[in-house]
Amino acid sequence: MSTGPSQAAARRRDRRVYLRGHPLLFALLAATRGRPVRRFGRTLLVHDAAAYREALTRLPLDRTAAGTTGGAARAAGAAGVLFDQEGGAHRSERRGLVVGLGAAGVEELRAVWRPLLVRRLAPLAQGGEVDLVDLARELSGSVVCALLGSQAEPRAVAEAAAAAAAASVRSHLPGAHGPRAESAAVRTAERLRLLLTPAPRLCPHLGPSPTPGCPASGSASGSASGSGCGSGSESDCPSPGPDSGCGPGLGDQSALRAMLAVAAVNTTVAALPRAVAWCADAGLWQDAADARLRPVLAGELLRVTAASPLLPRVAAADGAVAGCPVRGGDRLLLVARHAAEAHRRDPDAHRPAGPDAAQLVFGAGPHACPGARLARAQLVDVLEELAPYRPVVTRARVDRRAALPGWRSLTVRAGA
């Protein structure tokens, strides 16, 4: 690990999001990271990169168990979405989503966030300050609305998605929380779904559609040949995006729309401010200003900040991870932060960690996050817009209630 004062200061600040927001969990992870896998009763903590990959790619996982993302989705009344599906259904939904989050889809979404960044960061040129958490909320909400073809107000979407995630996490923390926490999770999820439900739109292929989205050939998922707006192919829709009602293969699945909003908003709001704070504290703006180094730096910052530092999973059948026997029903806490060496290796655009390590914060194999390209592109553009100002952090406040470790506010101003 680098011992330079700038990197040390960046690491100290970033550690605050764990120590103040999730102190007991952070202490447990730090105390157990000396071994690849640690077992505590029916719970295994997986720290090592190889063991982490093995658990995600070779061990059968129960996607609907309580305490997992899919389990939280079902408990909140969103059964049958991407996060809790198995087999062909899961692969089909992922394929449809990947179209919207592939290279072409991300380039279209750039047209949404680039003007927003220019507008929101303009006060820095006049000596003003900008709250990067508030910016991240508007950015993520705007991107979600564009991705899903929603006319909802972006900030309202971001706030509802954050509330839904926080309520879901509280309802699944260890201990007896009773029906009140579970009902709160259901209410917040329903509020988000209603907010994102679009009005019936005019399908450019078929005329008025009785349901949200653009079903083709009488099917919400398109025809067998793959034609039609709902097929998951942007090229099939003359005007995919916020005004067409044609999302990337999402059709009228309100539960899936809500869960995608939860994932996109909460990871963006957690990741972007933390990455910028690290860049500012470590004095990495020269690298951020270099078009060649900027994408590498963005990947490194996402690796060390690890927006989703812990992936809760449950084994569906007997197996083994790093030689440690696993029984069906065992709970696995997969520590993405440690697998990616975020705790020991500082970000370095000149000597970055290998691509395999950097990717681990987004999962692995069939459980890899389809939004990785989007996350990297957003951070690259944020760094590009901020680099001329070389901002410094003036105020930072930890969000103690958020689902993911992050800042409640992080204010910056242009540096000297």
N, C-alpha and C positions, 0 to 999 in steps of 0.2 A: 504494500500500500504506500502511496506517496505520503511523504511527511511534510511537504511544503505547507506553509501557513495558510495559503489560500484554499487549498483542497481540504485542509483540516477544518477551516472555518465553515466551508460549505457542508462538510459532513456533520459538524456539530449542529448547524441549523436544521438540516434535514432530519437528524435524529429526533428532533423535538416533536415531529408529527407522530412518532411512535410513542415516545416517553410521556407525552401529555394526552394523546388521543387513545392509545391502546397500551398502557404501561405494563399490565400483567402479561399480555400476550407477547410483547417485545422481550420482556425478561425471560419468559419461558423459551422462546426461540433462540435467544442469545446463549442461554445456559445449556442447550442441548445440541448446538451445532457442531460439536467436536466429533460426532460420529455420523456416518451417512444416514443411518436410520436408528431411531430410538423408539422403543415400545413402552407405553404406559397403559397397562391393562389391554383394552380393545382398541386403543388409539396408537397410531404410528406417526411419528414426525419424520418426514423425509427431507433431508437437507442436500444430499449429494446430487450433482448434475446427472450422473449416470442412473442413479436410483430414481430420480425424478422422471427422467425419460421412460424408464422401464415401467413405472407405475402408470403413466399416461398412455403408453403404447402397447403394453403386453399384458397388463392386469385387467381382467373384466371389471368394469365399474358400474355401480348402480346409480343411474342418472336421476332417480326419483326419490332417493333416500332423504330423510329429514336432515337438515344441516348442510345440504349441498345446494348448488345454484338451482338445479332442476327441482329439488324438493321445495325450495323457497318459492319458486314459480308456481308450483301446484298448490302450496298452502295459501298463496295469495289469489287463488282462483284463476291461474293462467296455465292450466294443464294443456299438454299437447303442443308446447312451443319448442323452439330449437333447443332450449337448454335441458329439456327432460326427455327428448325423443331418443329412440333407439334405431339402429339398423338403417333400412332404406329411407324411412321418413326423415331421420336426422341428416342423412347424406343429401337428400333432395332439397331440404331447406337450406343447407349450407351452400349447395351449388347455386341456388337462386340468390342468396345473399352475396356470395363472392362476386357475382356479376356486377352488382351495384358498388362493391368495394374494391373492384379490380382497378387496373391502371386507368382505363377509360372513365370508369365511374368516379374515381378520385379526382381526375382532372376536371370533370364537370362540377364536382362539389367545391373545387378550389375557387370557382367563380362566385361561390357564396361567401367563403370566409376571407378571401383576399381583400375585397373592398371594406369589409368589416374591420379587419386589422388596421388598415390605413386610417380609417375614421377614428377608431377607438384609441390608437396610439398617438394621434396628432397632438394632444396636449403636451407630450414630452418635448416637442420642439419649442414650446413657449415656456419651458421651465415648470410645467405642471406635473401632476402625479397621476398614475394609473393603477387601479386595483386589478391585478391580473386574474384573480379568482372571479371577479365580476365579468371580466372580459371572456374568460373561459366558459362561464355559464352561457353568455349570449352566443358565443361561437358554437358551442356544442348543441344548444337548442336550435340554432339556425340550421346546422348541418343535419340534425335529426329530422327537422321539418322538411327539408329539401329531400332527404333520402326517402322519407315515407310519404311524400306528397301531401303533407299536412299544412293547413292554413292557420294552425294554432300560433299563438304568440310565443316566440322562442324562449324568452325568459320564463314564462309560465310553464312551458314544457320542462325546462331544466330544473326549476324548483320542484315540480311534481315528481320528476324522476329521482331527484336527490331524496325527497321525503319517502318515496316508495322503497328505495334501497335501504335507507336508515331504519325504517320500520321493520323491514324484512330481517335485517341483521339482528335487531333487538329481539325479535321473536324467536330467533334460533340460537341465541347465546346460551351457554351452559347455565343451568339453574331453572327454577320454576318461575315462569313468567305469567302463567295463567292465560285465560281467553282474551284478556284486554289487549295484550301485545299482539296476539294473532289477529284479532279483529281490526286493529290499527293497520296491520300489514295489508289486510284485504281491502280496507277502505282506501288507503293511499294508492294501491295498485289499480283499483277501479276508477279512481279520480283521474289517474294518468291515462287509462284506456279511453275514457270518455273524452278527455281533452284531445287525444290523437285521432279519434274516429272521424274520418272525413265525411263530408256530405256527398250524396251521389254526384258523380261527375259525368261529363260528356266524353265518352270513349271515342277517340278519333277514328277507330275502325268500325265500331258497331252502332254508334249513336248513343242515346241516353242509356246509362247503366243503372239497374235497380239496386245495385249494391256498390259499396265503396270499391275503388280499384277499377280495373278494366278487364273483366273476364272475356276470354275469347272462345268462340265456338261453344258457348253455353257452359264453359268450365272456368272456375276461378283460377285454375293453374294452367290455362292455355290448352291448345289442341295437342293431340298426340304427336303431331309433326313438329311441335315446338313453336308454332306461330301464334301471334296474338300478344297483347300487352301483358297478360299475366304469366307469360311463359318463362320469365326470368331473363329474357334477352333484351337489353336496352335497344339493340338495333331494330327490333320488331316494332317499337313504338316511335312514331314520328317525333314526339315531343315529350320524352320521359322527364320526370322531375316534378317540381312543386306545383306546376299548373296543370299537369295532365292527369294526376291521380294514379299514374302507373309507377308504382315502386318497383324495386329490383326483385320481382317474383314474390312480393309479399301479399298481393291480393287483398282480401278484406279481413285478414286474421288480426283482430284487434289485440289479442293477447301477445302474439309475436311482436307486433309493433311496439307495445308497451315495454316488453322485456328488452328489445333492442335499444329503445330509448334509455332505459335504466343503465344498460351496459355502456353505451356510448357517452352519455352525459357524465356518469360518475367517474369513469376512467379518465376522460378528458379534463374534468375539473380537478381531479387529483394530480394528474401527470404534468400538465403544462406549467402551472405555477411553481411546482417543485423543481422542475427541470430548469426553468428560467432563474430561480433563486440560486440554484447550484452554479449555473453558468456565471451569474453576477458575483457570487461570493468567491469563486475560484478564479476569477479574472480570465474567462475563456472567450471573451468577445472577439479577440483577434481571429480565433479559429472560426467563430460563428460568422464572421464577415467574409471568410474565404469560401467561395462557391464550391471548391473541390472538397474542402474539409467539413463543410456544414452538414451534409447528410450523415457523415461518419460520427460527428459530434452528437447529432440528434439521436442516433442509435445508442451511443454510449450513455447519454443522459437518461434515456428511457430505461436502459439496463440498470443503472445504479439507483434510480428512484423507484423502479418497480412498482407501478401504480397499484397492481393487484399482487401484493407480496406473498399472499397465502391462498392456495387453492384447496378448499375442503372437498374431499371425495370419500366414497364408501365402496369397499370391495363387494362385487356381486358374487364372487365365487372364490374358492381357495386358490392360492398362488404363492408367490414369493417376490420380494423386492430386495435387491442387493443381498440375497441369501437369507433374508429374514422371512420366516413363514408368515403368510397372511391368510386369515380365515374369512369366509364370506360374512359380511356384516361388519368387519373391522373398519374403523374410521381412519382415513389417511389425511394428514395435514401436509400438503406438498408445499414446501417453502421455496417459492420461485425466487425470492430475493437471494437466498443462499445458493441455490443452484446456478444462478447467473453471476455469482461472485460479487454481488452488489455490496456486500459487507466488507470486502477485503481489497477490492480493486477499483481505484478511482477512474473516472472517465478520462480517456486520452484519445483524441482524434488522430494522433500521430502513431500510436501503438495501441490500437483498439483490441478488445477481446474478440475472439473468433466469432463468426456469424452464428455458429451453433449456440454459443453461450448467450449472445445478445437476444436470440430468438426465444430463449426459455421463459422470459418474462411474459411472453404471449402464449405459453403452453407448448405442446408438442404433438406431432402426429395428427390423428383425427380430432384431437381436443385442442388444436391450435386456434387462436383467436383470428377470425376472418377480418377483423378490423385493424390488423397490424400495419398494413400499408397506409391506411388512413391516418393512424396515430403518428407515424413517422413523417408523413407529408405535412400534417398540421404543425408539428414542432419545427420542421425545417423552415416553414414559412414564417412562423413566429420569431425564430432566431434571426432570419433574414431581415425582418422589419425592425427588430430591436437593436441589431448590431450597430447601426450608425449612432445610436444614442448611448451605447455602453452603459445601460442603466445600473443603478445600485438599489438595493432594498432599503426602504426607509421604515417600514412597519410590517410586522408579520404576526398573525394570530392563528393559532391552531384550531381546527374544527374538531371538537371533541365528540360530536354526534354523527359525523359522516360515516358512511359505510366503509370507505377506504381511507387510509391515512392521508391527510392533506391539510391545506390551509383554509381557514374561514375567510381570511383576507390576506393579501400580500401586495403591498403597495411599493411601486418603484418610481424613481425619477431619473432623468438623464444624468449620467456621470460627468465629471469634470473633463 
